[in-house]
């Protein structure tokens, strides 16, 4: 069940980063940064990392790199310890 949660939140996070990039290019209403960071923290870290690299979105913002990398490390450690 926990695996399904992580898969779902990663897909949602990845999609959110892609949608936000699309909206940024088209000068539309954007997804708030706190939502992108929140999705990252609650388990979507790998989706966020993939979104950053594939969509080239938020790659110049140090805060996003720090949050995504720390979240990836934390969730990797949690997965390895279970």
mmCIF file of the N, C-alpha and C atoms, coordinates in Angstrom:
data_MODEL
# 
_entry.id   MODEL 
# 
loop_
_atom_site.group_PDB 
_atom_site.id 
_atom_site.type_symbol 
_atom_site.label_atom_id 
_atom_site.label_alt_id 
_atom_site.label_comp_id 
_atom_site.label_asym_id 
_atom_site.label_entity_id 
_atom_site.label_seq_id 
_atom_site.pdbx_PDB_ins_code 
_atom_site.Cartn_x 
_atom_site.Cartn_y 
_atom_site.Cartn_z 
_atom_site.occupancy 
_atom_site.B_iso_or_equiv 
_atom_site.pdbx_formal_charge 
_atom_site.auth_seq_id 
_atom_site.auth_comp_id 
_atom_site.auth_asym_id 
_atom_site.auth_atom_id 
_atom_site.pdbx_PDB_model_num 
ATOM 1   N N  . UNK A 1 1  ? 0.820  -1.191 0.000   1.00 0.00 ? 1  UNK A N  1 
ATOM 2   C CA . UNK A 1 1  ? 0.000  0.000  0.000   1.00 0.00 ? 1  UNK A CA 1 
ATOM 3   C C  . UNK A 1 1  ? 0.865  1.256  0.000   1.00 0.00 ? 1  UNK A C  1 
ATOM 4   N N  . UNK A 1 2  ? 1.934  1.244  0.788   1.00 0.00 ? 2  UNK A N  1 
ATOM 5   C CA . UNK A 1 2  ? 2.843  2.384  0.828   1.00 0.00 ? 2  UNK A CA 1 
ATOM 6   C C  . UNK A 1 2  ? 3.530  2.582  -0.519  1.00 0.00 ? 2  UNK A C  1 
ATOM 7   N N  . UNK A 1 3  ? 3.823  1.478  -1.196  1.00 0.00 ? 3  UNK A N  1 
ATOM 8   C CA . UNK A 1 3  ? 4.432  1.561  -2.525  1.00 0.00 ? 3  UNK A CA 1 
ATOM 9   C C  . UNK A 1 3  ? 3.494  2.274  -3.491  1.00 0.00 ? 3  UNK A C  1 
ATOM 10  N N  . UNK A 1 4  ? 2.218  1.946  -3.435  1.00 0.00 ? 4  UNK A N  1 
ATOM 11  C CA . UNK A 1 4  ? 1.237  2.608  -4.302  1.00 0.00 ? 4  UNK A CA 1 
ATOM 12  C C  . UNK A 1 4  ? 1.171  4.101  -4.024  1.00 0.00 ? 4  UNK A C  1 
ATOM 13  N N  . UNK A 1 5  ? 1.277  4.481  -2.750  1.00 0.00 ? 5  UNK A N  1 
ATOM 14  C CA . UNK A 1 5  ? 1.274  5.897  -2.387  1.00 0.00 ? 5  UNK A CA 1 
ATOM 15  C C  . UNK A 1 5  ? 2.455  6.609  -3.036  1.00 0.00 ? 5  UNK A C  1 
ATOM 16  N N  . UNK A 1 6  ? 3.654  6.033  -2.892  1.00 0.00 ? 6  UNK A N  1 
ATOM 17  C CA . UNK A 1 6  ? 4.845  6.683  -3.429  1.00 0.00 ? 6  UNK A CA 1 
ATOM 18  C C  . UNK A 1 6  ? 4.796  6.774  -4.952  1.00 0.00 ? 6  UNK A C  1 
ATOM 19  N N  . UNK A 1 7  ? 4.325  5.748  -5.600  1.00 0.00 ? 7  UNK A N  1 
ATOM 20  C CA . UNK A 1 7  ? 4.197  5.797  -7.058  1.00 0.00 ? 7  UNK A CA 1 
ATOM 21  C C  . UNK A 1 7  ? 3.219  6.890  -7.463  1.00 0.00 ? 7  UNK A C  1 
ATOM 22  N N  . UNK A 1 8  ? 2.080  6.954  -6.782  1.00 0.00 ? 8  UNK A N  1 
ATOM 23  C CA . UNK A 1 8  ? 1.065  7.958  -7.113  1.00 0.00 ? 8  UNK A CA 1 
ATOM 24  C C  . UNK A 1 8  ? 1.577  9.380  -6.864  1.00 0.00 ? 8  UNK A C  1 
ATOM 25  N N  . UNK A 1 9  ? 2.200  9.621  -5.719  1.00 0.00 ? 9  UNK A N  1 
ATOM 26  C CA . UNK A 1 9  ? 2.655  10.979 -5.403  1.00 0.00 ? 9  UNK A CA 1 
ATOM 27  C C  . UNK A 1 9  ? 3.807  11.388 -6.319  1.00 0.00 ? 9  UNK A C  1 
ATOM 28  N N  . UNK A 1 10 ? 4.640  10.449 -6.721  1.00 0.00 ? 10 UNK A N  1 
ATOM 29  C CA . UNK A 1 10 ? 5.709  10.778 -7.665  1.00 0.00 ? 10 UNK A CA 1 
ATOM 30  C C  . UNK A 1 10 ? 5.144  11.152 -9.035  1.00 0.00 ? 10 UNK A C  1 
ATOM 31  N N  . UNK A 1 11 ? 4.145  10.420 -9.489  1.00 0.00 ? 11 UNK A N  1 
ATOM 32  C CA . UNK A 1 11 ? 3.517  10.746 -10.778 1.00 0.00 ? 11 UNK A CA 1 
ATOM 33  C C  . UNK A 1 11 ? 2.793  12.090 -10.717 1.00 0.00 ? 11 UNK A C  1 
ATOM 34  N N  . UNK A 1 12 ? 2.113  12.337 -9.608  1.00 0.00 ? 12 UNK A N  1 
ATOM 35  C CA . UNK A 1 12 ? 1.416  13.621 -9.438  1.00 0.00 ? 12 UNK A CA 1 
ATOM 36  C C  . UNK A 1 12 ? 2.425  14.768 -9.415  1.00 0.00 ? 12 UNK A C  1 
ATOM 37  N N  . UNK A 1 13 ? 3.518  14.586 -8.689  1.00 0.00 ? 13 UNK A N  1 
ATOM 38  C CA . UNK A 1 13 ? 4.549  15.629 -8.600  1.00 0.00 ? 13 UNK A CA 1 
ATOM 39  C C  . UNK A 1 13 ? 5.185  15.882 -9.958  1.00 0.00 ? 13 UNK A C  1 
ATOM 40  N N  . UNK A 1 14 ? 5.534  14.830 -10.659 1.00 0.00 ? 14 UNK A N  1 
ATOM 41  C CA . UNK A 1 14 ? 6.125  14.963 -11.994 1.00 0.00 ? 14 UNK A CA 1 
ATOM 42  C C  . UNK A 1 14 ? 5.176  15.718 -12.927 1.00 0.00 ? 14 UNK A C  1 
ATOM 43  N N  . UNK A 1 15 ? 3.910  15.347 -12.880 1.00 0.00 ? 15 UNK A N  1 
ATOM 44  C CA . UNK A 1 15 ? 2.906  16.011 -13.716 1.00 0.00 ? 15 UNK A CA 1 
ATOM 45  C C  . UNK A 1 15 ? 2.768  17.476 -13.346 1.00 0.00 ? 15 UNK A C  1 
ATOM 46  N N  . UNK A 1 16 ? 2.763  17.778 -12.054 1.00 0.00 ? 16 UNK A N  1 
ATOM 47  C CA . UNK A 1 16 ? 2.640  19.166 -11.603 1.00 0.00 ? 16 UNK A CA 1 
ATOM 48  C C  . UNK A 1 16 ? 3.796  20.013 -12.114 1.00 0.00 ? 16 UNK A C  1 
ATOM 49  N N  . UNK A 1 17 ? 5.013  19.478 -12.093 1.00 0.00 ? 17 UNK A N  1 
ATOM 50  C CA . UNK A 1 17 ? 6.167  20.226 -12.601 1.00 0.00 ? 17 UNK A CA 1 
ATOM 51  C C  . UNK A 1 17 ? 6.027  20.469 -14.097 1.00 0.00 ? 17 UNK A C  1 
ATOM 52  N N  . UNK A 1 18 ? 5.540  19.470 -14.823 1.00 0.00 ? 18 UNK A N  1 
ATOM 53  C CA . UNK A 1 18 ? 5.338  19.633 -16.265 1.00 0.00 ? 18 UNK A CA 1 
ATOM 54  C C  . UNK A 1 18 ? 4.263  20.649 -16.585 1.00 0.00 ? 18 UNK A C  1 
ATOM 55  N N  . UNK A 1 19 ? 3.161  20.597 -15.848 1.00 0.00 ? 19 UNK A N  1 
ATOM 56  C CA . UNK A 1 19 ? 2.066  21.557 -16.050 1.00 0.00 ? 19 UNK A CA 1 
ATOM 57  C C  . UNK A 1 19 ? 2.542  22.967 -15.729 1.00 0.00 ? 19 UNK A C  1 
ATOM 58  N N  . UNK A 1 20 ? 3.296  23.119 -14.648 1.00 0.00 ? 20 UNK A N  1 
ATOM 59  C CA . UNK A 1 20 ? 3.785  24.448 -14.278 1.00 0.00 ? 20 UNK A CA 1 
ATOM 60  C C  . UNK A 1 20 ? 4.737  25.000 -15.340 1.00 0.00 ? 20 UNK A C  1 
ATOM 61  N N  . UNK A 1 21 ? 5.571  24.163 -15.893 1.00 0.00 ? 21 UNK A N  1 
ATOM 62  C CA . UNK A 1 21 ? 6.474  24.604 -16.960 1.00 0.00 ? 21 UNK A CA 1 
ATOM 63  C C  . UNK A 1 21 ? 5.671  25.033 -18.186 1.00 0.00 ? 21 UNK A C  1 
ATOM 64  N N  . UNK A 1 22 ? 4.662  24.262 -18.538 1.00 0.00 ? 22 UNK A N  1 
ATOM 65  C CA . UNK A 1 22 ? 3.806  24.607 -19.672 1.00 0.00 ? 22 UNK A CA 1 
ATOM 66  C C  . UNK A 1 22 ? 3.131  25.958 -19.445 1.00 0.00 ? 22 UNK A C  1 
ATOM 67  N N  . UNK A 1 23 ? 2.598  26.137 -18.247 1.00 0.00 ? 23 UNK A N  1 
ATOM 68  C CA . UNK A 1 23 ? 1.924  27.391 -17.927 1.00 0.00 ? 23 UNK A CA 1 
ATOM 69  C C  . UNK A 1 23 ? 2.900  28.563 -17.909 1.00 0.00 ? 23 UNK A C  1 
ATOM 70  N N  . UNK A 1 24 ? 4.118  28.331 -17.478 1.00 0.00 ? 24 UNK A N  1 
ATOM 71  C CA . UNK A 1 24 ? 5.131  29.391 -17.463 1.00 0.00 ? 24 UNK A CA 1 
ATOM 72  C C  . UNK A 1 24 ? 5.440  29.844 -18.883 1.00 0.00 ? 24 UNK A C  1 
ATOM 73  N N  . UNK A 1 25 ? 5.561  28.906 -19.783 1.00 0.00 ? 25 UNK A N  1 
ATOM 74  C CA . UNK A 1 25 ? 5.848  29.246 -21.183 1.00 0.00 ? 25 UNK A CA 1 
ATOM 75  C C  . UNK A 1 25 ? 4.701  30.001 -21.839 1.00 0.00 ? 25 UNK A C  1 
ATOM 76  N N  . UNK A 1 26 ? 3.482  29.712 -21.414 1.00 0.00 ? 26 UNK A N  1 
ATOM 77  C CA . UNK A 1 26 ? 2.305  30.310 -22.032 1.00 0.00 ? 26 UNK A CA 1 
ATOM 78  C C  . UNK A 1 26 ? 1.730  31.472 -21.232 1.00 0.00 ? 26 UNK A C  1 
ATOM 79  N N  . UNK A 1 27 ? 2.497  31.939 -20.249 1.00 0.00 ? 27 UNK A N  1 
ATOM 80  C CA . UNK A 1 27 ? 2.109  33.090 -19.427 1.00 0.00 ? 27 UNK A CA 1 
ATOM 81  C C  . UNK A 1 27 ? 0.701  32.944 -18.840 1.00 0.00 ? 27 UNK A C  1 
ATOM 82  N N  . UNK A 1 28 ? 0.461  31.781 -18.253 1.00 0.00 ? 28 UNK A N  1 
ATOM 83  C CA . UNK A 1 28 ? -0.808 31.483 -17.605 1.00 0.00 ? 28 UNK A CA 1 
ATOM 84  C C  . UNK A 1 28 ? -0.611 31.428 -16.094 1.00 0.00 ? 28 UNK A C  1 
ATOM 85  N N  . UNK A 1 29 ? -1.736 31.285 -15.365 1.00 0.00 ? 29 UNK A N  1 
ATOM 86  C CA . UNK A 1 29 ? -1.676 31.124 -13.917 1.00 0.00 ? 29 UNK A CA 1 
ATOM 87  C C  . UNK A 1 29 ? -0.805 29.925 -13.598 1.00 0.00 ? 29 UNK A C  1 
ATOM 88  N N  . UNK A 1 30 ? 0.085  30.070 -12.610 1.00 0.00 ? 30 UNK A N  1 
ATOM 89  C CA . UNK A 1 30 ? 1.061  29.046 -12.282 1.00 0.00 ? 30 UNK A CA 1 
ATOM 90  C C  . UNK A 1 30 ? 0.691  28.308 -11.006 1.00 0.00 ? 30 UNK A C  1 
ATOM 91  N N  . UNK A 1 31 ? 1.259  27.144 -10.855 1.00 0.00 ? 31 UNK A N  1 
ATOM 92  C CA . UNK A 1 31 ? 1.139  26.387 -9.620  1.00 0.00 ? 31 UNK A CA 1 
ATOM 93  C C  . UNK A 1 31 ? 2.064  27.060 -8.604  1.00 0.00 ? 31 UNK A C  1 
ATOM 94  N N  . UNK A 1 32 ? 1.562  27.391 -7.423  1.00 0.00 ? 32 UNK A N  1 
ATOM 95  C CA . UNK A 1 32 ? 2.426  28.051 -6.431  1.00 0.00 ? 32 UNK A CA 1 
ATOM 96  C C  . UNK A 1 32 ? 3.647  27.202 -6.074  1.00 0.00 ? 32 UNK A C  1 
ATOM 97  N N  . UNK A 1 33 ? 4.771  27.877 -5.858  1.00 0.00 ? 33 UNK A N  1 
ATOM 98  C CA . UNK A 1 33 ? 6.003  27.161 -5.520  1.00 0.00 ? 33 UNK A CA 1 
ATOM 99  C C  . UNK A 1 33 ? 5.855  26.336 -4.253  1.00 0.00 ? 33 UNK A C  1 
ATOM 100 N N  . UNK A 1 34 ? 5.066  26.833 -3.290  1.00 0.00 ? 34 UNK A N  1 
ATOM 101 C CA . UNK A 1 34 ? 4.894  26.073 -2.054  1.00 0.00 ? 34 UNK A CA 1 
ATOM 102 C C  . UNK A 1 34 ? 4.197  24.737 -2.321  1.00 0.00 ? 34 UNK A C  1 
ATOM 103 N N  . UNK A 1 35 ? 3.355  24.664 -3.339  1.00 0.00 ? 35 UNK A N  1 
ATOM 104 C CA . UNK A 1 35 ? 2.713  23.394 -3.699  1.00 0.00 ? 35 UNK A CA 1 
ATOM 105 C C  . UNK A 1 35 ? 3.733  22.439 -4.313  1.00 0.00 ? 35 UNK A C  1 
ATOM 106 N N  . UNK A 1 36 ? 4.587  22.960 -5.186  1.00 0.00 ? 36 UNK A N  1 
ATOM 107 C CA . UNK A 1 36 ? 5.617  22.103 -5.789  1.00 0.00 ? 36 UNK A CA 1 
ATOM 108 C C  . UNK A 1 36 ? 6.562  21.562 -4.717  1.00 0.00 ? 36 UNK A C  1 
ATOM 109 N N  . UNK A 1 37 ? 6.968  22.437 -3.803  1.00 0.00 ? 37 UNK A N  1 
ATOM 110 C CA . UNK A 1 37 ? 7.851  21.994 -2.716  1.00 0.00 ? 37 UNK A CA 1 
ATOM 111 C C  . UNK A 1 37 ? 7.122  21.041 -1.768  1.00 0.00 ? 37 UNK A C  1 
ATOM 112 N N  . UNK A 1 38 ? 5.864  21.315 -1.493  1.00 0.00 ? 38 UNK A N  1 
ATOM 113 C CA . UNK A 1 38 ? 5.073  20.446 -0.617  1.00 0.00 ? 38 UNK A CA 1 
ATOM 114 C C  . UNK A 1 38 ? 4.932  19.044 -1.187  1.00 0.00 ? 38 UNK A C  1 
ATOM 115 N N  . UNK A 1 39 ? 4.641  18.954 -2.475  1.00 0.00 ? 39 UNK A N  1 
ATOM 116 C CA . UNK A 1 39 ? 4.548  17.637 -3.123  1.00 0.00 ? 39 UNK A CA 1 
ATOM 117 C C  . UNK A 1 39 ? 5.880  16.896 -3.049  1.00 0.00 ? 39 UNK A C  1 
ATOM 118 N N  . UNK A 1 40 ? 6.953  17.640 -3.185  1.00 0.00 ? 40 UNK A N  1 
ATOM 119 C CA . UNK A 1 40 ? 8.285  17.048 -3.092  1.00 0.00 ? 40 UNK A CA 1 
ATOM 120 C C  . UNK A 1 40 ? 8.517  16.451 -1.705  1.00 0.00 ? 40 UNK A C  1 
ATOM 121 N N  . UNK A 1 41 ? 8.165  17.216 -0.685  1.00 0.00 ? 41 UNK A N  1 
ATOM 122 C CA . UNK A 1 41 ? 8.427  16.808 0.695   1.00 0.00 ? 41 UNK A CA 1 
ATOM 123 C C  . UNK A 1 41 ? 7.562  15.631 1.141   1.00 0.00 ? 41 UNK A C  1 
ATOM 124 N N  . UNK A 1 42 ? 6.331  15.551 0.652   1.00 0.00 ? 42 UNK A N  1 
ATOM 125 C CA . UNK A 1 42 ? 5.448  14.463 1.108   1.00 0.00 ? 42 UNK A CA 1 
ATOM 126 C C  . UNK A 1 42 ? 5.639  13.160 0.334   1.00 0.00 ? 42 UNK A C  1 
ATOM 127 N N  . UNK A 1 43 ? 6.714  13.075 -0.439  1.00 0.00 ? 43 UNK A N  1 
ATOM 128 C CA . UNK A 1 43 ? 7.015  11.800 -1.080  1.00 0.00 ? 43 UNK A CA 1 
ATOM 129 C C  . UNK A 1 43 ? 7.261  11.863 -2.568  1.00 0.00 ? 43 UNK A C  1 
ATOM 130 N N  . UNK A 1 44 ? 7.120  13.015 -3.172  1.00 0.00 ? 44 UNK A N  1 
ATOM 131 C CA . UNK A 1 44 ? 7.289  13.118 -4.620  1.00 0.00 ? 44 UNK A CA 1 
ATOM 132 C C  . UNK A 1 44 ? 8.670  13.557 -5.053  1.00 0.00 ? 44 UNK A C  1 
ATOM 133 N N  . UNK A 1 45 ? 9.670  13.285 -4.226  1.00 0.00 ? 45 UNK A N  1 
ATOM 134 C CA . UNK A 1 45 ? 11.016 13.796 -4.506  1.00 0.00 ? 45 UNK A CA 1 
ATOM 135 C C  . UNK A 1 45 ? 11.584 13.294 -5.831  1.00 0.00 ? 45 UNK A C  1 
ATOM 136 N N  . UNK A 1 46 ? 11.399 12.028 -6.137  1.00 0.00 ? 46 UNK A N  1 
ATOM 137 C CA . UNK A 1 46 ? 11.936 11.506 -7.399  1.00 0.00 ? 46 UNK A CA 1 
ATOM 138 C C  . UNK A 1 46 ? 11.141 12.024 -8.593  1.00 0.00 ? 46 UNK A C  1 
ATOM 139 N N  . UNK A 1 47 ? 9.857  12.251 -8.419  1.00 0.00 ? 47 UNK A N  1 
ATOM 140 C CA . UNK A 1 47 ? 9.054  12.874 -9.469  1.00 0.00 ? 47 UNK A CA 1 
ATOM 141 C C  . UNK A 1 47 ? 9.484  14.309 -9.710  1.00 0.00 ? 47 UNK A C  1 
ATOM 142 N N  . UNK A 1 48 ? 9.816  15.015 -8.622  1.00 0.00 ? 48 UNK A N  1 
ATOM 143 C CA . UNK A 1 48 ? 10.289 16.393 -8.734  1.00 0.00 ? 48 UNK A CA 1 
ATOM 144 C C  . UNK A 1 48 ? 11.648 16.434 -9.437  1.00 0.00 ? 48 UNK A C  1 
ATOM 145 N N  . UNK A 1 49 ? 12.536 15.530 -9.060  1.00 0.00 ? 49 UNK A N  1 
ATOM 146 C CA . UNK A 1 49 ? 13.853 15.488 -9.691  1.00 0.00 ? 49 UNK A CA 1 
ATOM 147 C C  . UNK A 1 49 ? 13.718 15.199 -11.189 1.00 0.00 ? 49 UNK A C  1 
ATOM 148 N N  . UNK A 1 50 ? 12.880 14.245 -11.527 1.00 0.00 ? 50 UNK A N  1 
ATOM 149 C CA . UNK A 1 50 ? 12.657 13.934 -12.943 1.00 0.00 ? 50 UNK A CA 1 
ATOM 150 C C  . UNK A 1 50 ? 12.041 15.136 -13.662 1.00 0.00 ? 50 UNK A C  1 
ATOM 151 N N  . UNK A 1 51 ? 11.096 15.807 -13.014 1.00 0.00 ? 51 UNK A N  1 
ATOM 152 C CA . UNK A 1 51 ? 10.482 16.989 -13.617 1.00 0.00 ? 51 UNK A CA 1 
ATOM 153 C C  . UNK A 1 51 ? 11.480 18.112 -13.827 1.00 0.00 ? 51 UNK A C  1 
ATOM 154 N N  . UNK A 1 52 ? 12.373 18.298 -12.858 1.00 0.00 ? 52 UNK A N  1 
ATOM 155 C CA . UNK A 1 52 ? 13.403 19.331 -13.002 1.00 0.00 ? 52 UNK A CA 1 
ATOM 156 C C  . UNK A 1 52 ? 14.297 19.035 -14.204 1.00 0.00 ? 52 UNK A C  1 
ATOM 157 N N  . UNK A 1 53 ? 14.713 17.804 -14.332 1.00 0.00 ? 53 UNK A N  1 
ATOM 158 C CA . UNK A 1 53 ? 15.658 17.446 -15.383 1.00 0.00 ? 53 UNK A CA 1 
ATOM 159 C C  . UNK A 1 53 ? 15.011 17.320 -16.759 1.00 0.00 ? 53 UNK A C  1 
ATOM 160 N N  . UNK A 1 54 ? 13.853 16.706 -16.824 1.00 0.00 ? 54 UNK A N  1 
ATOM 161 C CA . UNK A 1 54 ? 13.194 16.495 -18.117 1.00 0.00 ? 54 UNK A CA 1 
ATOM 162 C C  . UNK A 1 54 ? 12.596 17.792 -18.663 1.00 0.00 ? 54 UNK A C  1 
ATOM 163 N N  . UNK A 1 55 ? 11.895 18.528 -17.806 1.00 0.00 ? 55 UNK A N  1 
ATOM 164 C CA . UNK A 1 55 ? 11.255 19.767 -18.256 1.00 0.00 ? 55 UNK A CA 1 
ATOM 165 C C  . UNK A 1 55 ? 12.178 20.980 -18.136 1.00 0.00 ? 55 UNK A C  1 
ATOM 166 N N  . UNK A 1 56 ? 13.364 20.776 -17.529 1.00 0.00 ? 56 UNK A N  1 
ATOM 167 C CA . UNK A 1 56 ? 14.305 21.876 -17.271 1.00 0.00 ? 56 UNK A CA 1 
ATOM 168 C C  . UNK A 1 56 ? 13.580 23.022 -16.567 1.00 0.00 ? 56 UNK A C  1 
ATOM 169 N N  . UNK A 1 57 ? 12.914 22.656 -15.478 1.00 0.00 ? 57 UNK A N  1 
ATOM 170 C CA . UNK A 1 57 ? 12.077 23.592 -14.738 1.00 0.00 ? 57 UNK A CA 1 
ATOM 171 C C  . UNK A 1 57 ? 12.593 23.761 -13.319 1.00 0.00 ? 57 UNK A C  1 
ATOM 172 N N  . UNK A 1 58 ? 12.771 25.005 -12.908 1.00 0.00 ? 58 UNK A N  1 
ATOM 173 C CA . UNK A 1 58 ? 13.257 25.376 -11.571 1.00 0.00 ? 58 UNK A CA 1 
ATOM 174 C C  . UNK A 1 58 ? 14.705 24.956 -11.344 1.00 0.00 ? 58 UNK A C  1 
ATOM 175 N N  . UNK A 1 59 ? 15.458 24.757 -12.417 1.00 0.00 ? 59 UNK A N  1 
ATOM 176 C CA . UNK A 1 59 ? 16.832 24.283 -12.259 1.00 0.00 ? 59 UNK A CA 1 
ATOM 177 C C  . UNK A 1 59 ? 17.797 25.386 -11.832 1.00 0.00 ? 59 UNK A C  1 
ATOM 178 N N  . UNK A 1 60 ? 17.378 26.623 -11.918 1.00 0.00 ? 60 UNK A N  1 
ATOM 179 C CA . UNK A 1 60 ? 18.245 27.721 -11.488 1.00 0.00 ? 60 UNK A CA 1 
ATOM 180 C C  . UNK A 1 60 ? 17.959 28.176 -10.063 1.00 0.00 ? 60 UNK A C  1 
ATOM 181 N N  . UNK A 1 61 ? 17.000 27.538 -9.422  1.00 0.00 ? 61 UNK A N  1 
ATOM 182 C CA . UNK A 1 61 ? 16.614 27.927 -8.060  1.00 0.00 ? 61 UNK A CA 1 
ATOM 183 C C  . UNK A 1 61 ? 17.265 26.993 -7.047  1.00 0.00 ? 61 UNK A C  1 
ATOM 184 N N  . UNK A 1 62 ? 18.179 27.552 -6.279  1.00 0.00 ? 62 UNK A N  1 
ATOM 185 C CA . UNK A 1 62 ? 18.938 26.765 -5.303  1.00 0.00 ? 62 UNK A CA 1 
ATOM 186 C C  . UNK A 1 62 ? 18.035 26.086 -4.281  1.00 0.00 ? 62 UNK A C  1 
ATOM 187 N N  . UNK A 1 63 ? 17.016 26.798 -3.803  1.00 0.00 ? 63 UNK A N  1 
ATOM 188 C CA . UNK A 1 63 ? 16.110 26.217 -2.814  1.00 0.00 ? 63 UNK A CA 1 
ATOM 189 C C  . UNK A 1 63 ? 15.486 24.926 -3.323  1.00 0.00 ? 63 UNK A C  1 
ATOM 190 N N  . UNK A 1 64 ? 15.087 24.898 -4.577  1.00 0.00 ? 64 UNK A N  1 
ATOM 191 C CA . UNK A 1 64 ? 14.466 23.696 -5.133  1.00 0.00 ? 64 UNK A CA 1 
ATOM 192 C C  . UNK A 1 64 ? 15.463 22.549 -5.190  1.00 0.00 ? 64 UNK A C  1 
ATOM 193 N N  . UNK A 1 65 ? 16.698 22.813 -5.591  1.00 0.00 ? 65 UNK A N  1 
ATOM 194 C CA . UNK A 1 65 ? 17.717 21.760 -5.610  1.00 0.00 ? 65 UNK A CA 1 
ATOM 195 C C  . UNK A 1 65 ? 17.943 21.206 -4.214  1.00 0.00 ? 65 UNK A C  1 
ATOM 196 N N  . UNK A 1 66 ? 18.048 22.087 -3.228  1.00 0.00 ? 66 UNK A N  1 
ATOM 197 C CA . UNK A 1 66 ? 18.296 21.644 -1.857  1.00 0.00 ? 66 UNK A CA 1 
ATOM 198 C C  . UNK A 1 66 ? 17.154 20.764 -1.353  1.00 0.00 ? 66 UNK A C  1 
ATOM 199 N N  . UNK A 1 67 ? 15.923 21.230 -1.520  1.00 0.00 ? 67 UNK A N  1 
ATOM 200 C CA . UNK A 1 67 ? 14.761 20.469 -1.040  1.00 0.00 ? 67 UNK A CA 1 
ATOM 201 C C  . UNK A 1 67 ? 14.642 19.135 -1.767  1.00 0.00 ? 67 UNK A C  1 
ATOM 202 N N  . UNK A 1 68 ? 14.815 19.142 -3.073  1.00 0.00 ? 68 UNK A N  1 
ATOM 203 C CA . UNK A 1 68 ? 14.670 17.906 -3.846  1.00 0.00 ? 68 UNK A CA 1 
ATOM 204 C C  . UNK A 1 68 ? 15.761 16.906 -3.477  1.00 0.00 ? 68 UNK A C  1 
ATOM 205 N N  . UNK A 1 69 ? 16.990 17.346 -3.397  1.00 0.00 ? 69 UNK A N  1 
ATOM 206 C CA . UNK A 1 69 ? 18.084 16.419 -3.095  1.00 0.00 ? 69 UNK A CA 1 
ATOM 207 C C  . UNK A 1 69 ? 17.974 15.861 -1.673  1.00 0.00 ? 69 UNK A C  1 
ATOM 208 N N  . UNK A 1 70 ? 17.684 16.728 -0.710  1.00 0.00 ? 70 UNK A N  1 
ATOM 209 C CA . UNK A 1 70 ? 17.525 16.243 0.668   1.00 0.00 ? 70 UNK A CA 1 
ATOM 210 C C  . UNK A 1 70 ? 16.354 15.269 0.760   1.00 0.00 ? 70 UNK A C  1 
ATOM 211 N N  . UNK A 1 71 ? 15.249 15.583 0.080   1.00 0.00 ? 71 UNK A N  1 
ATOM 212 C CA . UNK A 1 71 ? 14.092 14.677 0.091   1.00 0.00 ? 71 UNK A CA 1 
ATOM 213 C C  . UNK A 1 71 ? 14.434 13.343 -0.547  1.00 0.00 ? 71 UNK A C  1 
ATOM 214 N N  . UNK A 1 72 ? 15.160 13.366 -1.641  1.00 0.00 ? 72 UNK A N  1 
ATOM 215 C CA . UNK A 1 72 ? 15.566 12.107 -2.286  1.00 0.00 ? 72 UNK A CA 1 
ATOM 216 C C  . UNK A 1 72 ? 16.427 11.270 -1.343  1.00 0.00 ? 72 UNK A C  1 
ATOM 217 N N  . UNK A 1 73 ? 17.346 11.913 -0.647  1.00 0.00 ? 73 UNK A N  1 
ATOM 218 C CA . UNK A 1 73 ? 18.210 11.190 0.297   1.00 0.00 ? 73 UNK A CA 1 
ATOM 219 C C  . UNK A 1 73 ? 17.375 10.599 1.430   1.00 0.00 ? 73 UNK A C  1 
ATOM 220 N N  . UNK A 1 74 ? 16.487 11.399 2.005   1.00 0.00 ? 74 UNK A N  1 
ATOM 221 C CA . UNK A 1 74 ? 15.650 10.924 3.116   1.00 0.00 ? 74 UNK A CA 1 
ATOM 222 C C  . UNK A 1 74 ? 14.789 9.746  2.683   1.00 0.00 ? 74 UNK A C  1 
ATOM 223 N N  . UNK A 1 75 ? 14.134 9.853  1.531   1.00 0.00 ? 75 UNK A N  1 
ATOM 224 C CA . UNK A 1 75 ? 13.254 8.771  1.101   1.00 0.00 ? 75 UNK A CA 1 
ATOM 225 C C  . UNK A 1 75 ? 14.046 7.535  0.678   1.00 0.00 ? 75 UNK A C  1 
ATOM 226 N N  . UNK A 1 76 ? 15.231 7.729  0.149   1.00 0.00 ? 76 UNK A N  1 
ATOM 227 C CA . UNK A 1 76 ? 16.089 6.583  -0.172  1.00 0.00 ? 76 UNK A CA 1 
ATOM 228 C C  . UNK A 1 76 ? 16.469 5.834  1.105   1.00 0.00 ? 76 UNK A C  1 
ATOM 229 N N  . UNK A 1 77 ? 16.860 6.585  2.133   1.00 0.00 ? 77 UNK A N  1 
ATOM 230 C CA . UNK A 1 77 ? 17.198 5.965  3.422   1.00 0.00 ? 77 UNK A CA 1 
ATOM 231 C C  . UNK A 1 77 ? 16.001 5.250  4.030   1.00 0.00 ? 77 UNK A C  1 
ATOM 232 N N  . UNK A 1 78 ? 14.818 5.872  3.941   1.00 0.00 ? 78 UNK A N  1 
ATOM 233 C CA . UNK A 1 78 ? 13.612 5.213  4.470   1.00 0.00 ? 78 UNK A CA 1 
ATOM 234 C C  . UNK A 1 78 ? 13.304 3.916  3.727   1.00 0.00 ? 78 UNK A C  1 
ATOM 235 N N  . UNK A 1 79 ? 13.465 3.930  2.414   1.00 0.00 ? 79 UNK A N  1 
ATOM 236 C CA . UNK A 1 79 ? 13.179 2.745  1.619   1.00 0.00 ? 79 UNK A CA 1 
ATOM 237 C C  . UNK A 1 79 ? 14.196 1.642  1.944   1.00 0.00 ? 79 UNK A C  1 
ATOM 238 N N  . UNK A 1 80 ? 15.462 2.005  2.060   1.00 0.00 ? 80 UNK A N  1 
ATOM 239 C CA . UNK A 1 80 ? 16.503 1.013  2.346   1.00 0.00 ? 80 UNK A CA 1 
ATOM 240 C C  . UNK A 1 80 ? 16.391 0.418  3.740   1.00 0.00 ? 80 UNK A C  1 
ATOM 241 N N  . UNK A 1 81 ? 15.847 1.166  4.694   1.00 0.00 ? 81 UNK A N  1 
ATOM 242 C CA . UNK A 1 81 ? 15.729 0.673  6.058   1.00 0.00 ? 81 UNK A CA 1 
ATOM 243 C C  . UNK A 1 81 ? 14.459 -0.148 6.298   1.00 0.00 ? 81 UNK A C  1 
ATOM 244 N N  . UNK A 1 82 ? 13.612 -0.263 5.302   1.00 0.00 ? 82 UNK A N  1 
ATOM 245 C CA . UNK A 1 82 ? 12.386 -1.076 5.481   1.00 0.00 ? 82 UNK A CA 1 
ATOM 246 C C  . UNK A 1 82 ? 12.549 -2.439 4.919   1.00 0.00 ? 82 UNK A C  1 
# 
